[in-house]
Amino acid sequence: MMCTAICLLVVLFCLFCVYGCLKPRNFPPGPKWLPLLGCFLTFRRLKAKHGYAYLAFQELTETYGPILGLKLGNQKVVVISTHDLVKKVLLQDEFNGRPDGFFFRVRSFGKRKGVLFSDGPTWSQCRRFTMRHLRTFGLGQSSMEKQLIVEAKSLVDYLHRASAKGPIPMHTAFDVAVLNSLWFMFAGHRFDYEDQKLMEMLEIVHDAFRLMDTMGGIISQLPFLRFIIPELSGYNELMRILRKLWSFLDEEITLHEKHLTENEPQDLIEAFLLEIASNNNDRKDTIFDRENLLVLCLDLFLAGSKTTTDTLASIFLFLSLNPEWIKTLQDELDNVVGRSRAPTLEDYSSLPMMESFLAETQRFLLLAPLGVPHKTMKDITLKEHLIPKDTIILLDFHSVHNDQSYWDSPEKFQPQRFLDENGRFCQKNANMPFGLGKRRCPGEMLARSSLFLFFAYVIHYFDIEISPNHGKPDPNGYDGFTISPKPYYLRLTKRSDITNSVAT
């Protein structure tokens, strides 16, 4: 009896392995699939060779074409390259899902919650509620600019104090400012730059983005490894990070619960809590429960701050290695804004070189080369290839921003490509730093405004040079969910001909 059972298990295991090696009919071309592992070993070898996941995929794309089919552990993955194909995918609803692997569920208590990694009715309700109330509390309103100016001034004051003590760690210099620009609308308050607890949480955020790649890492591709090698697979570290973040955000929600009244809500958390308390939300399919609020907080805390923070840090790293651009941009600021006041958002359209410089940095610098993963909502054909439902879709934005059909000499940093013949800024639709379609970044307006103001304020008030005690910054960042700058330090010196008061 025992032998029969063992034989049956062996036969079933063999059938499972054979089935796992079979590609779906007309699936996009790619490497051979091994039992259980798929193309995992090939991908890991190429990633080790190049240092970055997107470069591993690009080597395979050179062999198999711009629609690349893979299986990484238990995940079917299709990587889409070139501007036209990526744009086509972004504008089709069938590709607008989000992956449903272990990593994407464990962060939301094993469920599909929040706004970043959900889809269908849950996502549309959550996004609609979030955007409506963020607009109520300032997003896109004059109050948003006022709050951003307060934050930009606080940032400059902080940098003044810190620079008096020595070189500035620029890889984290913008963490608090960027988070505060969102958190005031979301939670009704801002953080102090010396808040030690917040510093610990922001370090946790940096750890989180370096730990996992855009597909959720090894524990999403081979989730059984968390039982066998929980430390090596990253599972223990992931859970440590999540527990810290959950605890921090839970305290914020609890604080709001203690002071909740039936008056008009003052921030997004209050608005969500009032919906939870409403008698109209007894339905089981409602998005308004405490778990969903916690995951929404997590989504905004991570995605709402990390991308803009890393963009600013990467830009200043680039400037430190190409200092000629600092003088060019400072001269334009001095001519347009003058030295007696600070920049405002109204100045942006009168600063074509700065506007084109920021647009080119978002095209040229590698920050999120694979974006946020998508998922097919049903079986769909792309060109002649059949992509099954629930396949993870990765979009190679690096290929989009380097597509020679749309960009002349894309390997060169040329902000002038965004200027017309009259020297005015001219946006190019081929540039997609915030994506396209229904999944376009909901915080784009805030991100663009804070990126300009924080950047303009710093170069308006400071001269910048590499710290001789720390050496030349490394332009090759850490690979993870995004590519984040490695630690680097710059010496900031107050510009000699600026008026003393930041508030002028």
C-alpha positions in Angstrom: 0.0 0.0 0.0 2.8 2.4 1.0 4.8 1.5 -2.2 1.7 2.2 -4.3 1.2 5.6 -2.7 4.8 6.5 -3.2 4.7 5.4 -6.9 1.6 7.4 -7.4 3.2 10.5 -5.9 6.3 10.0 -8.1 4.1 9.7 -11.2 2.1 12.8 -10.3 5.4 14.7 -9.6 6.8 13.7 -13.0 3.6 14.7 -14.8 3.6 18.0 -12.9 7.2 18.6 -14.0 6.4 17.7 -17.7 3.4 20.0 -17.6 5.4 22.8 -16.1 7.9 22.6 -19.0 5.1 23.0 -21.7 4.6 26.5 -23.0 1.1 27.7 -23.8 0.2 27.6 -27.5 1.7 30.7 -29.3 3.3 32.0 -26.2 6.0 34.6 -26.9 9.4 33.2 -27.6 12.0 32.9 -24.9 14.5 30.4 -23.2 13.6 26.8 -22.5 11.6 26.1 -19.3 13.0 23.7 -16.8 10.9 21.7 -14.3 9.8 23.9 -11.3 12.3 26.6 -12.2 11.3 27.6 -15.7 13.9 30.2 -16.9 14.9 31.2 -13.4 18.5 30.0 -13.6 19.0 31.7 -17.0 17.6 35.0 -15.6 19.7 34.8 -12.4 22.8 34.1 -14.4 22.2 37.1 -16.7 21.3 39.4 -13.8 24.5 38.4 -12.0 26.4 39.1 -15.3 24.9 42.6 -15.8 24.0 43.6 -12.3 20.5 44.7 -13.2 17.3 42.9 -14.1 16.4 45.1 -17.0 19.7 44.4 -18.7 19.2 40.7 -18.2 15.9 41.0 -20.0 17.4 43.2 -22.7 20.0 40.5 -23.6 17.3 38.0 -24.0 15.2 40.5 -26.0 18.1 40.8 -28.5 17.7 37.0 -29.1 14.0 36.5 -28.9 12.5 39.8 -29.9 10.6 42.7 -28.3 7.8 40.4 -26.9 9.8 38.1 -24.6 8.1 35.1 -22.9 9.5 33.6 -19.7 8.6 31.5 -16.8 10.3 32.4 -13.6 9.6 29.7 -11.0 5.7 29.6 -11.0 5.3 32.9 -12.7 4.6 33.4 -16.4 6.2 36.7 -17.4 6.2 38.6 -20.7 8.6 41.5 -21.1 7.5 44.2 -23.6 10.0 46.5 -25.3 10.1 49.4 -27.8 8.0 52.6 -27.6 5.1 51.5 -29.8 4.5 48.1 -28.1 4.8 49.5 -24.6 2.3 52.3 -25.5 -0.1 49.8 -27.1 0.0 47.7 -23.9 -0.5 50.6 -21.5 -3.6 51.8 -23.4 -5.3 48.4 -23.3 -7.6 47.5 -20.4 -6.7 43.8 -20.8 -3.2 44.6 -19.5 -4.2 46.7 -16.6 -4.2 44.1 -13.8 -1.7 43.7 -11.1 0.3 40.5 -10.2 -1.2 38.2 -7.6 1.9 36.4 -6.3 3.0 35.8 -2.7 4.9 39.1 -2.3 2.0 41.1 -3.6 -0.4 39.5 -1.1 1.8 39.1 2.0 2.1 42.9 2.3 -1.7 43.2 2.4 -2.4 40.4 4.9 -2.9 37.7 2.2 -5.6 39.7 0.4 -6.0 42.1 -2.5 -6.2 45.5 -1.0 -4.9 49.1 -1.4 -4.4 51.0 -4.6 -0.9 49.9 -5.8 -1.3 46.1 -6.3 -5.0 45.6 -6.6 -7.2 45.6 -9.7 -10.9 45.3 -10.8 -13.6 47.0 -8.6 -11.4 47.1 -5.5 -8.7 49.2 -7.3 -11.2 51.5 -9.2 -13.1 52.3 -5.9 -10.0 52.8 -3.9 -8.3 55.0 -6.6 -11.5 57.1 -7.1 -11.9 57.6 -3.3 -8.2 58.5 -2.9 -8.0 61.0 -5.8 -11.3 62.7 -4.9 -10.2 63.3 -1.3 -6.6 64.2 -2.1 -8.0 66.9 -4.3 -10.2 68.0 -1.5 -7.2 68.3 0.8 -5.1 70.2 -1.7 -3.8 68.1 -4.6 -3.7 70.4 -7.6 -5.0 73.4 -5.6 -3.3 76.6 -4.6 -3.0 75.2 -1.1 -0.7 72.5 -2.5 1.8 75.1 -3.7 1.7 76.9 -0.4 2.5 73.7 1.4 5.2 72.8 -1.0 6.8 76.3 -0.5 6.7 75.8 3.2 8.4 72.4 2.7 11.0 73.8 0.3 11.9 76.5 2.8 12.2 73.9 5.6 14.4 71.8 3.3 16.8 74.8 2.7 16.9 75.6 6.4 17.7 72.0 7.2 20.4 71.9 4.6 21.9 75.2 6.0 22.1 73.6 9.4 23.4 70.3 8.2 26.0 71.8 5.8 27.6 73.7 8.7 28.5 70.4 10.2 30.0 68.9 7.0 29.1 67.2 3.7 25.5 66.2 3.2 24.3 62.6 2.6 22.4 63.5 -0.6 21.0 60.0 -1.2 18.6 60.7 1.8 18.6 64.5 1.8 15.1 64.8 0.3 13.3 62.0 2.2 11.4 64.1 4.7 10.6 67.0 2.4 9.1 64.7 -0.2 7.2 62.6 2.3 5.8 65.8 4.0 4.5 67.1 0.7 2.1 64.1 0.6 1.6 63.4 4.3 0.1 66.8 5.0 -2.8 65.9 2.7 -2.9 62.3 3.7 -2.6 62.5 7.5 -3.0 66.2 8.3 0.5 66.9 9.6 4.1 67.0 8.6 7.2 65.5 10.2 10.2 67.2 11.7 13.5 66.8 10.0 15.1 65.5 13.2 12.3 63.0 14.0 14.4 60.0 14.9 11.5 57.5 14.6 10.8 58.8 11.1 14.4 58.4 10.2 14.3 54.8 11.1 11.1 54.3 9.1 12.6 56.0 6.0 15.7 53.7 6.3 13.3 50.8 6.3 11.7 52.1 3.1 15.1 52.2 1.4 15.7 48.6 2.6 12.3 47.5 1.2 13.0 48.9 -2.3 16.5 47.3 -2.4 15.3 43.9 -1.1 12.8 42.9 -3.8 12.8 43.3 -7.6 9.8 44.5 -9.6 8.4 40.9 -9.7 8.4 40.4 -6.0 11.8 38.6 -5.9 12.6 34.9 -5.3 9.9 34.3 -2.8 7.2 35.2 -5.4 8.8 33.1 -8.1 9.6 30.2 -5.7 7.5 30.8 -2.7 8.2 27.4 -1.1 11.8 28.6 -0.4 10.5 30.7 2.5 10.0 27.4 4.4 13.4 26.0 3.4 15.7 29.0 3.5 13.7 31.8 5.0 16.8 34.0 5.6 18.5 33.5 2.2 15.3 33.9 0.2 14.7 37.3 1.8 11.5 36.2 3.6 12.7 37.0 7.1 13.9 40.4 6.1 10.7 41.1 4.2 8.6 40.3 7.2 10.8 42.4 9.5 10.3 45.3 7.1 6.6 44.8 6.8 6.0 44.5 10.6 7.9 47.8 11.2 5.9 49.6 8.5 2.6 48.1 9.6 3.3 49.2 13.2 4.3 52.7 12.3 1.2 53.2 10.1 -1.1 51.5 12.6 0.0 54.1 15.2 -0.9 56.9 12.8 -4.4 55.4 12.2 -5.0 54.8 15.9 -4.1 58.4 16.6 -6.7 59.6 14.1 -9.3 57.2 15.5 -8.8 58.7 19.0 -9.6 62.2 17.7 -12.2 61.3 15.1 -15.4 63.4 15.1 -18.4 63.7 12.9 -17.2 67.0 11.6 -15.8 67.5 8.1 -12.6 65.4 7.7 -9.3 67.2 7.7 -7.3 64.6 5.8 -7.6 61.4 3.8 -7.2 59.1 6.8 -10.1 60.9 8.6 -12.2 60.6 5.5 -11.6 56.9 5.2 -12.3 56.3 8.9 -15.6 58.2 8.6 -16.6 55.9 5.7 -15.8 52.9 7.8 -18.0 54.2 10.6 -20.8 55.0 8.3 -23.9 52.8 8.5 -24.1 52.7 4.7 -21.1 50.4 4.5 -22.4 47.1 5.8 -21.8 45.4 2.4 -19.2 42.6 2.4 -17.7 44.0 -0.9 -16.9 47.4 0.5 -13.4 48.7 0.4 -13.9 50.6 3.7 -12.3 48.5 6.4 -9.3 49.1 8.6 -7.0 46.6 6.8 -7.6 48.4 3.5 -6.8 51.7 5.1 -3.6 50.4 6.5 -2.6 49.0 3.1 -3.5 52.2 1.4 -1.3 54.1 3.8 1.5 51.6 3.0 1.0 52.2 -0.7 1.2 56.0 -0.5 3.9 56.0 2.1 6.1 53.8 -0.2 5.3 54.8 -3.7 4.3 58.4 -2.9 7.7 59.3 -1.5 10.4 56.9 -2.7 10.2 57.6 -6.5 10.5 61.4 -6.2 13.1 61.1 -3.4 15.3 58.9 -5.6 14.7 61.1 -8.7 16.0 64.2 -6.8 18.9 62.2 -5.3 19.9 60.9 -8.7 19.7 64.3 -10.3 22.1 65.8 -7.8 24.4 62.9 -8.2 24.4 63.5 -12.0 25.0 67.3 -11.4 28.0 66.5 -9.1 29.6 64.6 -12.0 28.6 67.2 -14.6 29.0 70.5 -12.7 28.7 72.6 -15.9 25.0 72.2 -15.7 24.8 73.7 -12.2 26.1 77.1 -13.5 23.8 77.0 -16.6 20.7 76.4 -14.4 21.7 78.9 -11.8 22.3 81.6 -14.4 18.8 81.0 -15.8 17.3 81.2 -12.3 19.1 84.4 -11.5 18.0 86.0 -14.8 14.3 85.0 -14.4 13.7 84.9 -10.6 16.5 87.2 -9.5 18.3 87.1 -6.2 15.8 88.8 -4.0 13.1 86.1 -3.8 12.7 82.4 -4.0 11.3 80.4 -7.0 7.6 79.7 -7.4 5.6 77.3 -9.5 4.6 80.2 -11.7 8.3 80.6 -12.7 8.5 77.1 -14.1 7.2 78.0 -17.6 9.6 80.9 -17.8 12.6 78.5 -17.1 12.8 76.5 -20.4 16.3 75.2 -19.8 15.4 74.0 -16.3 12.2 72.4 -17.6 14.0 70.7 -20.4 16.8 69.6 -18.0 14.3 67.9 -15.6 12.5 66.3 -18.5 15.8 64.9 -19.9 16.9 63.6 -16.5 13.7 61.6 -16.2 14.3 60.2 -19.7 18.0 59.6 -19.3 18.5 58.5 -15.7 17.7 54.9 -14.8 15.1 55.1 -11.9 12.4 52.6 -12.7 13.4 50.9 -16.0 10.6 48.2 -15.6 8.0 50.4 -13.9 5.3 48.7 -11.8 4.3 45.2 -13.1 1.0 44.7 -14.9 -1.0 41.5 -15.4 -3.3 40.3 -18.1 -6.9 40.3 -17.1 -7.8 37.7 -19.7 -6.3 35.7 -22.6 -5.2 38.2 -25.2 -3.3 38.3 -28.5 -0.4 40.8 -29.0 0.7 40.7 -32.5 0.8 36.9 -33.3 1.5 35.9 -29.7 -1.2 34.6 -27.3 -0.6 35.8 -23.7 -2.7 33.8 -21.2 -4.7 35.4 -18.4 -2.8 36.2 -15.2 0.6 36.5 -17.0 2.8 39.2 -15.4 3.6 41.9 -17.9 6.9 43.9 -17.5 7.3 47.1 -19.6 10.8 48.0 -20.5 10.7 51.8 -20.1 14.4 52.0 -20.6 13.8 50.8 -24.2 11.0 53.3 -24.6 13.3 56.2 -23.6 16.1 54.9 -25.8 14.1 54.0 -28.9 16.0 55.4 -31.8 12.8 55.7 -33.8 11.8 58.6 -31.4 15.1 59.8 -30.0 18.2 61.1 -31.8 21.4 59.8 -30.0 19.4 58.6 -27.0 22.6 57.5 -25.2 23.6 61.2 -24.9 22.3 63.6 -22.2 20.8 66.5 -24.3 18.2 68.6 -22.6 18.1 70.7 -25.8 16.0 68.0 -27.4 13.0 69.3 -25.4 13.5 72.9 -26.7 11.8 74.2 -29.9 13.5 76.5 -32.5 12.5 79.5 -30.4 14.1 78.1 -27.2 10.8 77.3 -25.6 10.1 74.0 -23.8 8.4 71.5 -25.9 7.1 68.3 -24.3 7.6 65.0 -26.2 4.9 62.4 -26.0 7.5 59.6 -26.3 8.7 60.5 -22.8 6.7 58.4 -20.3 8.2 58.9 -16.8 4.7 58.6 -15.2 3.3 55.9 -17.5 0.1 56.1 -19.7 -3.5 55.0 -19.6 -5.6 54.2 -16.6 -2.6 53.1 -14.5 -0.8 56.4 -15.1 0.8 57.6 -11.8 -2.0 59.3 -9.8 0.5 61.5 -8.0 2.0 62.9 -11.2 0.9 66.5 -10.5 2.4 66.5 -7.0 5.5 64.7 -8.2 6.2 67.3 -11.0 5.6 70.2 -8.7 7.6 69.0 -5.8 10.4 67.9 -8.1 10.7 71.4 -9.6 10.4 73.4 -6.4 12.8 71.3 -4.2 15.3 71.1 -7.1 15.1 74.9 -7.8 15.3 75.9 -4.2 18.5 73.9 -3.6 20.4 75.2 -6.6 19.0 78.7 -6.0 20.5 78.8 -2.5 23.5 76.6 -2.7 26.6 75.9 -4.7 27.4 72.2 -4.9 30.6 70.2 -5.2 31.8 66.7 -4.5 33.0 66.1 -0.9 36.8 65.4 -1.1 36.6 63.3 2.0 34.0 60.9 0.5 35.2 60.6 -3.1 33.4 60.6 -6.4 29.8 59.3 -6.3 29.0 56.0 -8.0 26.5 56.5 -10.8 25.5 52.8 -10.7 22.7 52.5 -8.2 21.3 49.5 -6.3 19.0 47.2 -8.3 15.7 46.5 -6.7 12.1 47.5 -7.2 13.6 50.7 -8.5 17.2 51.6 -9.1 18.2 53.8 -6.1 21.4 55.8 -5.6 24.2 54.4 -3.5 25.3 56.6 -0.6 27.1 59.7 -1.7 28.0 63.0 -0.1 28.2 66.6 -1.4 29.4 69.8 0.0 26.8 72.5 -0.1 27.9 76.1 0.2 25.5 79.0 0.6 25.6 81.2 -2.5 27.4 84.4 -1.5 25.1 86.9 -3.2 21.8 85.5 -1.9 19.8 87.5 0.6 20.0 86.2 4.2 16.3 85.2 4.6 14.9 82.1 2.8 11.5 83.6 3.4 12.1 86.7 1.2 
